[in-house]
Amino acid sequence: MKFSQIDEDAVARMYICQQNRHIQLNLATNHLLLNKEINTQYNIQIENEKANEIIDVICKNKIYPHTLMSDIFADELANKILKKLN
């Protein structure tokens, strides 16, 4: 394997990790927005206004970019975020 190919593989992996992190954040946000209480309380603004809190909860719960959340895990995360926001 050439050195340049290793670099390309590393860049590809980093890109995939970054995309997975965006998917995680969107999934967590969507779970919050689907909750009627949150939807009426914060509406769509939660995505912008509470982004730092959501990221903070994700980091503290060691949700790494290379893993995708199951629906059950996303529900648990949404509940933790709800508690943090209240």
Secondary structure, 3 states (H helix, E strand, C coil): CCHHHHHHHHHHHHHHHHHHHHHHHHHHHHHHHHCHHHHHHCHHHHHHHCHHHHHHHHHHCCCCCCCCCCHHHHHHHHHHHHHHHC
